[in-house]
Amino acid sequence: MNVQTILFNSDDLPGEARLRKDRWIESLSSGYVRLRADAKPDAEFTGSLEIVRQGRAAIGRISGTVQTIARTPAEIAADNTDNAVLLLNTGAVAMQVEQRGKSVDCAAGSAVLIEQCEPSQIRVSPDHQCDFVAVQLSREHLRRQVRNIEDRFMNVTPAGSLSLALMHAYVDTLLQFSRDNSSIPHFAIAHIADLIAAAMSPEPERLEAGSPAVREARFETVKQEIDRSFMQPGFSLTSLARRIGVSPRYIQMLLTEAETSFTDEVTRRRLDRAYEMFTSPRFAHLNVMDVAHECGFSTVSHFHRIFRRRFHATPGEIRDRSAE
């Protein structure tokens, strides 16, 4: 199935603010469904989009200086669909979401599920811009995962939910994968449906425990946190588990399933960092011991041994090659 990637940044467009806003809403509509937006009065329009669409499924990050985004009966008549959209508020303040005569305040970090076959409106404070993640799937697809889906619309999932944290991590991963490969894995849609089901379920802990998608998203969260923190002093399996709200044993299980370990993942990243330092003129003044300690290795002999095993060359040989 073809994958459509939509990237938009108003800074790249010359011309009037109205034109930039119109192009922004056109790009947003092409990623999801027909919409309209009202820009903030007396403010220069700025906006950005990153959307990946595969069939009726779409994920994206939306940001813009608009007060409202709406889907009216006119848009529905011109572009009818039976999709559902999970809105995750990534802004600094609450956004108001209205549909079917109901209005909810979706606080920063929280989420709400809406349907596209009914008029809806997203409204933000005049003092803040609109920032959210939108995850779109067909109602039919979600119905297979979410029991009584009709009861889930316009119910807010509060900030701090593990399911929402995992959804954020998974969206980040898919968008990055799309940037690097111009595609997304075929199983991603099923994973997204599982994550929405976990977020919307009245029994999220039970649903999360048995969901392959949640396990995959947790694994992505583990890798992202190791990427961010592997150079920090005192970074350990225990501190990693504390940061993402799971047990060290659970992380070990996820890594074992992937045929790796916490130590292997951290060591690999530290060795890659050492390799970069040996091949960069910026660090030519550092000797091997300095680089080893900088990258978190306590003994030079151990560093030499595992560096040579990984790169089939000594640190000195790598540095000499890069200088040629």
C-alpha positions as CSV (number, residue, x, y, z in Angstrom):
1,M,0.0,0.0,0.0
2,N,1.4,3.4,-1.0
3,V,2.7,5.7,1.8
4,Q,2.2,9.4,1.5
5,T,4.5,11.7,3.4
6,I,3.5,15.4,4.0
7,L,6.0,17.9,5.3
8,F,5.1,21.6,5.7
9,N,6.9,24.5,7.2
10,S,5.5,28.0,6.8
11,D,9.0,29.5,7.1
12,D,9.8,28.0,3.7
13,L,7.0,29.9,2.0
14,P,7.2,33.5,0.9
15,G,4.1,35.6,0.5
16,E,1.1,36.7,2.6
17,A,0.2,35.1,5.9
18,R,-3.2,34.2,4.5
19,L,-1.6,32.2,1.7
20,R,0.6,30.3,4.2
21,K,-2.4,29.5,6.4
22,D,-4.3,28.3,3.3
23,R,-1.4,26.1,2.2
24,W,-1.1,24.7,5.8
25,I,-4.8,23.7,6.0
26,E,-4.6,22.2,2.4
27,S,-1.7,20.1,3.5
28,L,-3.4,19.1,6.7
29,S,-6.6,18.2,4.9
30,S,-4.7,16.1,2.4
31,G,-3.2,14.0,5.2
32,Y,-6.5,13.5,7.0
33,V,-9.9,14.8,5.7
34,R,-11.2,18.2,4.6
35,L,-11.0,20.8,7.4
36,R,-11.1,24.5,7.9
37,A,-9.1,26.7,10.3
38,D,-9.3,30.2,11.7
39,A,-5.9,31.9,12.2
40,K,-5.3,34.1,15.2
41,P,-6.2,37.7,14.5
42,D,-3.4,40.2,14.5
43,A,-0.7,37.5,14.4
44,E,1.7,36.4,11.7
45,F,0.8,32.9,10.7
46,T,3.3,30.2,11.4
47,G,2.8,26.5,11.1
48,S,4.4,23.1,10.6
49,L,3.2,19.6,9.7
50,E,4.7,16.2,9.6
51,I,2.2,13.5,8.4
52,V,2.5,10.0,7.2
53,R,-0.5,8.4,5.6
54,Q,-1.0,4.8,4.5
55,G,-4.5,4.1,3.2
56,R,-7.0,5.4,5.7
57,A,-4.5,5.4,8.5
58,A,-2.5,8.6,9.2
59,I,-0.2,9.8,12.0
60,G,1.1,13.3,12.3
61,R,2.4,16.2,14.3
62,I,0.4,19.4,13.8
63,S,1.4,22.9,14.9
64,G,0.1,26.3,13.9
65,T,-1.0,29.7,15.1
66,V,-4.7,29.0,14.7
67,Q,-7.5,29.5,17.2
68,T,-9.8,26.8,15.8
69,I,-9.7,23.8,13.5
70,A,-13.2,22.6,12.5
71,R,-14.9,19.9,10.4
72,T,-18.3,21.3,9.5
73,P,-21.3,19.6,7.7
74,A,-20.1,21.2,4.5
75,E,-16.7,19.4,4.7
76,I,-18.4,16.2,5.7
77,A,-20.8,16.3,2.8
78,A,-17.8,16.9,0.4
79,D,-15.5,14.3,2.0
80,N,-17.5,11.8,4.1
81,T,-15.6,9.1,6.0
82,D,-16.0,6.8,8.9
83,N,-12.6,7.3,10.5
84,A,-11.8,7.9,14.1
85,V,-9.0,10.2,15.3
86,L,-7.1,10.2,18.6
87,L,-6.0,13.8,19.4
88,L,-3.0,14.0,21.8
89,N,-2.5,17.5,23.1
90,T,1.2,18.3,22.9
91,G,0.7,22.0,23.6
92,A,1.4,23.9,26.9
93,V,-2.3,24.5,27.7
94,A,-5.6,22.8,27.4
95,M,-7.5,22.7,24.1
96,Q,-11.2,22.5,23.9
97,V,-12.7,19.8,21.8
98,E,-16.4,19.9,20.8
99,Q,-18.5,17.2,19.1
100,R,-22.1,15.9,19.2
101,G,-23.1,18.7,21.6
102,K,-20.4,17.8,24.1
103,S,-17.4,19.9,25.0
104,V,-14.3,18.6,26.8
105,D,-11.1,20.3,28.0
106,C,-8.2,18.2,26.7
107,A,-5.4,19.2,29.1
108,A,-1.8,19.3,28.1
109,G,-0.5,15.8,27.7
110,S,-4.0,14.2,27.6
111,A,-6.0,12.8,24.6
112,V,-9.5,12.4,23.3
113,L,-11.0,10.2,20.6
114,I,-13.3,11.9,18.0
115,E,-15.1,10.7,14.9
116,Q,-14.8,12.3,11.4
117,C,-18.4,11.6,10.3
118,E,-19.7,14.2,12.8
119,P,-19.0,17.9,12.9
120,S,-16.2,18.8,15.4
121,Q,-14.1,21.7,16.5
122,I,-10.7,22.1,18.2
123,R,-10.2,25.5,20.0
124,V,-7.1,26.8,21.7
125,S,-6.4,29.9,23.8
126,P,-5.7,33.0,21.8
127,D,-2.4,33.3,23.7
128,H,-1.1,29.9,22.6
129,Q,-0.7,28.1,19.3
130,C,-2.3,24.8,18.4
131,D,0.0,21.8,19.0
132,F,-1.2,18.2,18.9
133,V,-0.6,14.7,17.5
134,A,-3.4,13.2,15.4
135,V,-3.7,9.4,14.9
136,Q,-6.3,8.4,12.4
137,L,-7.7,4.9,11.8
138,S,-10.9,3.6,10.3
139,R,-13.7,2.9,12.8
140,E,-13.9,-0.6,11.5
141,H,-10.3,-1.3,12.3
142,L,-10.6,0.2,15.8
143,R,-13.8,-1.7,16.5
144,R,-11.8,-5.0,16.3
145,Q,-9.6,-3.8,19.1
146,V,-11.9,-1.5,21.2
147,R,-15.0,-3.0,22.8
148,N,-18.0,-0.6,22.8
149,I,-16.1,1.9,20.7
150,E,-19.2,4.1,20.5
151,D,-18.9,4.8,24.2
152,R,-15.2,5.8,23.9
153,F,-15.7,8.9,21.8
154,M,-15.2,12.3,23.6
155,N,-13.8,10.6,26.7
156,V,-10.5,12.2,27.8
157,T,-7.6,10.0,28.6
158,P,-5.6,11.9,31.3
159,A,-2.0,13.0,31.0
160,G,0.4,10.6,32.6
161,S,-1.2,7.5,31.1
162,L,1.5,5.0,30.2
163,S,-0.5,4.2,27.0
164,L,-0.2,7.8,25.9
165,A,3.5,7.9,26.7
166,L,4.0,4.8,24.6
167,M,1.8,6.3,21.8
168,H,4.0,9.4,21.7
169,A,7.2,7.3,21.5
170,Y,5.7,5.1,18.8
171,V,4.6,8.1,16.7
172,D,8.1,9.5,17.0
173,T,9.6,6.2,15.9
174,L,7.3,5.9,12.9
175,L,7.8,9.5,11.8
176,Q,11.6,9.0,12.0
177,F,11.4,5.7,10.2
178,S,9.4,7.4,7.4
179,R,12.0,10.2,7.1
180,D,14.7,7.6,6.7
181,N,13.0,5.1,4.6
182,S,10.0,6.8,2.9
183,S,7.7,4.0,4.3
184,I,6.4,2.6,7.5
185,P,6.3,-1.1,8.6
186,H,3.3,-3.0,7.5
187,F,2.5,-4.0,11.1
188,A,2.4,-0.4,12.3
189,I,-1.3,0.1,11.8
190,A,-2.2,-2.9,14.0
191,H,0.2,-1.6,16.6
192,I,-1.4,1.8,16.6
193,A,-4.9,0.3,16.9
194,D,-3.7,-1.7,20.0
195,L,-2.2,1.5,21.5
196,I,-5.5,3.4,21.0
197,A,-7.4,0.5,22.5
198,A,-5.1,0.6,25.5
199,A,-5.5,4.3,25.9
200,M,-9.3,4.2,25.6
201,S,-9.9,1.0,27.6
202,P,-11.6,1.3,31.1
203,E,-9.1,-1.4,32.1
204,P,-5.9,-0.1,30.6
205,E,-3.5,-2.1,32.7
206,R,-5.1,-5.5,31.8
207,L,-5.2,-4.6,28.1
208,E,-1.6,-3.3,28.0
209,A,-0.2,-6.4,29.6
210,G,-1.4,-8.6,26.8
211,S,-0.8,-6.3,23.9
212,P,2.1,-7.0,21.5
213,A,1.9,-3.4,20.2
214,V,2.3,-2.0,23.8
215,R,5.3,-4.3,24.2
216,E,6.8,-3.1,20.9
217,A,6.2,0.6,21.9
218,R,7.7,0.0,25.3
219,F,10.8,-1.5,23.6
220,E,11.0,1.6,21.4
221,T,10.8,3.8,24.5
222,V,13.6,1.8,26.1
223,K,15.8,2.3,23.0
224,Q,15.0,6.0,22.8
225,E,15.9,6.5,26.5
226,I,19.1,4.6,26.1
227,D,20.0,6.8,23.1
228,R,19.4,9.9,25.2
229,S,21.1,8.8,28.4
230,F,23.9,6.3,27.6
231,M,26.6,8.9,28.3
232,Q,25.2,10.1,31.6
233,P,27.2,9.2,34.7
234,G,25.2,6.8,36.9
235,F,22.9,5.7,34.1
236,S,21.8,2.1,34.9
237,L,19.1,-0.4,34.3
238,T,17.4,0.6,37.5
239,S,17.4,4.4,36.7
240,L,16.1,3.5,33.2
241,A,13.2,1.5,34.6
242,R,12.4,4.3,37.0
243,R,12.2,6.9,34.2
244,I,9.8,4.9,32.1
245,G,7.7,3.5,34.9
246,V,8.4,-0.3,34.5
247,S,10.5,-2.8,36.4
248,P,14.1,-3.6,35.6
249,R,13.1,-7.2,35.1
250,Y,10.5,-6.2,32.4
251,I,13.2,-4.2,30.5
252,Q,15.5,-7.2,30.7
253,M,12.8,-9.4,29.2
254,L,12.1,-7.0,26.3
255,L,15.8,-6.8,25.5
256,T,16.2,-10.6,25.8
257,E,13.4,-11.0,23.3
258,A,15.4,-8.8,21.0
259,E,18.5,-10.9,21.6
260,T,20.4,-8.1,23.3
261,S,20.8,-6.8,26.9
262,F,21.1,-3.5,28.7
263,T,24.8,-3.8,28.9
264,D,25.2,-4.6,25.3
265,E,23.0,-1.7,24.2
266,V,24.9,0.8,26.3
267,T,28.3,-0.6,25.4
268,R,27.5,-0.5,21.7
269,R,26.5,3.2,21.8
270,R,29.6,4.1,23.9
271,L,31.8,2.3,21.4
272,D,30.2,4.1,18.5
273,R,30.8,7.4,20.3
274,A,34.4,6.5,20.8
275,Y,34.8,5.7,17.2
276,E,33.3,9.0,16.2
277,M,35.8,10.8,18.5
278,F,38.8,8.9,17.1
279,T,37.8,9.9,13.5
280,S,37.1,13.5,14.3
281,P,39.8,16.2,14.2
282,R,38.0,17.9,17.1
283,F,39.2,15.2,19.5
284,A,42.7,14.7,18.0
285,H,44.2,16.2,21.2
286,L,42.8,13.4,23.4
287,N,44.7,10.2,23.9
288,V,43.1,6.7,24.1
289,M,42.7,6.9,27.9
290,D,41.0,10.2,27.7
291,V,38.5,9.0,25.1
292,A,37.8,5.7,27.0
293,H,37.0,7.6,30.2
294,E,35.0,10.2,28.3
295,C,32.8,7.4,26.9
296,G,32.2,5.8,30.2
297,F,34.9,3.0,30.3
298,S,36.7,2.6,33.6
299,T,39.7,0.6,32.4
300,V,41.6,1.1,29.2
301,S,42.5,-2.6,28.8
302,H,38.8,-3.5,28.7
303,F,38.1,-0.7,26.3
304,H,40.9,-1.8,24.0
305,R,39.7,-5.3,23.9
306,I,36.0,-4.7,23.2
307,F,36.8,-1.8,20.7
308,R,39.0,-4.1,18.6
309,R,36.3,-6.9,18.8
310,R,33.7,-4.4,17.5
311,F,35.7,-2.6,14.8
312,H,38.4,-5.2,14.0
313,A,41.0,-2.5,14.6
314,T,42.7,-0.7,17.5
315,P,41.8,2.9,18.4
316,G,45.2,3.9,17.1
317,E,44.6,2.2,13.8
318,I,41.2,3.9,13.4
319,R,42.7,7.3,14.1
320,D,45.6,6.7,11.7
321,R,43.1,5.7,8.9
322,S,41.0,8.8,9.4
323,A,44.1,11.0,9.2
324,E,45.2,9.6,5.8
